[in-house]
């Protein structure tokens, strides 16, 4: 494995699976026993568990987008500073949809095994997101 491969996998993970909502890429990029902690705090295991989280996010956030702001690679890991954004269209943290834009910051730590991602731990700024959801709901 080399840094160029890691970069390509991380970029495809966000561009294809998240931004294009192309779940067909999941078995190509992620190990079958993949473990995941999402930016919204949910834990998932395997392709099916992860695919359900992708659907959950896309149902709550229209035009969901992940933008890589920084990417640091040190084999077999990669760290990405992220911006997540979209339009609030489904219930999220108890807030009913407002149709307004939302965004939050995140940090993602990828661990590779072979050529695929074995584990992904993502921490999202849920406090900032919750504040924004509250502001949108009341103003």
Residue pairs with C-beta under 8 A, 6 or more apart in sequence:
1 75
1 76
1 112
1 114
1 115
2 75
3 73
3 75
5 115
6 73
6 75
6 76
6 78
6 110
6 112
7 71
7 73
7 78
9 29
9 110
9 112
9 115
9 116
9 117
10 68
10 71
10 78
10 80
10 110
11 68
11 71
12 25
12 29
13 25
13 29
13 30
13 110
13 117
14 66
14 67
14 68
14 80
14 82
16 22
16 25
16 29
17 23
17 25
17 26
17 29
17 54
18 54
18 57
18 64
18 65
18 66
19 64
19 65
19 66
21 54
21 58
21 64
23 51
23 54
26 47
26 50
26 51
27 47
28 116
29 116
29 117
30 47
30 50
30 116
30 117
31 113
31 114
31 116
31 117
31 118
32 46
32 47
33 45
33 46
33 118
34 45
34 46
34 47
34 50
34 116
34 117
34 118
34 119
34 120
35 43
35 44
35 45
35 118
35 119
35 120
36 43
36 44
36 45
36 49
36 50
36 53
36 119
36 120
36 122
37 43
37 120
37 121
37 122
37 123
38 44
38 53
38 57
38 122
38 124
39 82
39 84
39 104
39 106
39 108
39 122
39 123
39 124
39 126
40 57
40 92
40 124
40 126
41 124
41 126
42 53
42 56
44 50
44 52
44 53
57 64
58 64
59 89
59 90
60 88
60 89
60 90
60 91
60 92
60 97
61 84
61 86
61 87
61 88
61 89
61 90
61 92
61 102
62 86
62 87
62 88
62 89
63 86
63 87
64 84
64 85
64 86
65 84
65 85
65 86
66 82
66 83
66 84
67 82
67 83
67 84
67 85
68 80
68 81
68 82
69 80
69 81
69 82
69 83
70 79
70 80
70 81
71 78
71 79
71 80
71 81
72 78
72 79
72 80
73 79
75 112
76 111
76 112
76 113
77 109
77 110
77 111
77 112
78 109
78 110
78 112
79 107
79 108
79 109
79 110
80 107
80 108
80 110
81 105
81 106
81 107
82 105
82 106
82 107
82 108
82 122
83 103
83 104
83 105
83 106
84 103
84 104
84 105
84 106
84 124
85 101
85 102
85 103
85 104
86 101
86 102
86 103
87 99
87 100
87 101
87 102
88 95
88 97
88 98
88 99
88 100
88 101
88 102
88 133
88 136
89 97
89 99
90 97
91 97
92 133
93 126
93 129
93 130
93 133
95 130
95 133
95 134
95 136
95 137
96 137
98 133
98 136
98 137
100 136
102 129
102 132
102 133
102 136
103 132
104 124
104 125
104 126
104 128
104 129
104 132
105 124
105 125
105 128
106 122
106 123
106 124
106 125
107 122
107 123
108 120
108 121
108 122
108 123
109 120
109 121
109 122
110 117
110 119
110 120
111 117
111 118
111 119
111 120
112 118
